[in-house]
Amino acid sequence: MKAHESILELIGRTPMVRLRTGIPESGPTAYVKLEFYNPTGSLKDRITYYILKKAMDEGRLRPGDTVIDNTSGNTGSALAMVASVLGLKSIVTTPEQTSHEKIDLIKSYGAEVIITPEVEDHDDPEGFFMVARRLAAEKGYFDMNQYHNQDNVEAHYLTTGPEIWEDTEGKITHFVCGIGTGGNFSGAARYLKEHNKDIKCIAVDPEGSIFAEYIKHNREVKGYAYKVEGIGSDVVTQALHPHLVDEVITVSDKDSFNRARLIARTEGISGGGSSGAVAFAMEQVARKADSGALLVGIFADAGIRYLSKCYNDNWMRQHGYLPQMEAK
Ligand SMILES: Cc1ncc(COP(=O)(O)O)c(C=O)c1O
């Protein structure tokens, strides 16, 4: 039988598809890896399954135990789904601005969701990051701590990196990837560079995030708010290994969202805002690269998660990402 015994067997081995939008016709070839083919619709299934399975195999985590992490989206549903299959309990802390759809999705897989107030500072004891750490310490929960956990990086080193290498038959020349925790970038980039040190690894960061300045000048600046979800940060994360970054490209909210929408309408590939940012950066890379280059970008999740945001014309206009309607 060609059927699977568990949904967990369907994590990873995501397909790659040609990207044409913004790539010069006579120029390099570009593909995007569609991480929304994972069971909960994002790349985060990979790290959650790897982190929890490894901890169970090593006896650090047992069925019935509780796992906790802070997230504003994709990791929450991944954690809730994987925990339910492995017989674990899950708790997700999330800030109050997280959309109802996302909170309901996390709950649908059986997780408890703790909503925390929006705070300015990552270290604020009331914020979603610190509440998760505190509860883990006080109650003895297993702390996934994706931002600093090296098993996050390792999951991509062992899966995403090899898949890209094999699916391009080792011909990849440029890897383009958003950085949120940095786990996807660092794990896949390390694997690819170990196999061919000349592969250029390009990190994509939203305007307002602190990563670009940290990578370029080793300086920790203060970030500011932006709307693209999943990438960028207001603190340095240990899952990002900056020595692997050959170039960092900063993309605005407006360019990210409009590029995601354009690709959905012209190529039928519907990614989230971070996918739009990656595709926008891929155009810049493609314009500078040789015609024989082979680019691979990561589309971390799908547009369906953002129907009330960047795929909604009113929301786009309200934020000034689309021109205002002419008055009749
Ligand atoms: C939509 C989206 N894009 C990109 C990323 C970046 O992945 P990473 O955390 O591995 O850097 C994430 C991570 O949360 C995400 O949710």
The ligand as an SDF file (V2000), in Angstrom:
LIG
                    3D

 16 16  0  0  0  0  0  0  0  0999 V2000
    5.9870   32.7860    7.4840 C   0  0  0  0  0  0  0  0  0  0  0  0
    7.3910   32.5490    7.9070 C   0  0  0  0  0  0  0  0  0  0  0  0
    8.3750   32.8390    7.0780 N   0  0  0  0  0  0  0  0  0  0  0  0
    9.6640   32.6520    7.4190 C   0  0  0  0  0  0  0  0  0  0  0  0
   10.0350   32.1820    8.6440 C   0  0  0  0  0  0  0  0  0  0  0  0
   11.4910   32.0940    9.0030 C   0  0  0  0  0  0  0  0  0  0  0  0
   11.9450   30.8630    9.4650 O   0  0  0  0  0  0  0  0  0  0  0  0
   13.0310   30.7720   10.5890 P   0  0  0  0  0  0  0  0  0  0  0  0
   12.3500   30.9740   11.9070 O   0  0  0  0  0  0  0  0  0  0  0  0
   13.5840   29.3840   10.4650 O   0  0  0  0  0  0  0  0  0  0  0  0
   14.0750   31.8110   10.3760 O   0  0  0  0  0  0  0  0  0  0  0  0
    9.0130   31.8850    9.5190 C   0  0  0  0  0  0  0  0  0  0  0  0
    9.3270   31.4690   10.8540 C   0  0  0  0  0  0  0  0  0  0  0  0
    8.5580   31.6670   11.7910 O   0  0  0  0  0  0  0  0  0  0  0  0
    7.6710   32.0690    9.1530 C   0  0  0  0  0  0  0  0  0  0  0  0
    6.6630   31.7830   10.0050 O   0  0  0  0  0  0  0  0  0  0  0  0
  1  2  1  0
  2  3  1  0
  2 15  2  0
  3  4  2  0
  4  5  1  0
  5  6  1  0
  5 12  2  0
  6  7  1  0
  7  8  1  0
  8  9  2  0
  8 10  1  0
  8 11  1  0
 12 13  1  0
 12 15  1  0
 13 14  2  0
 15 16  1  0
M  END
$$$$
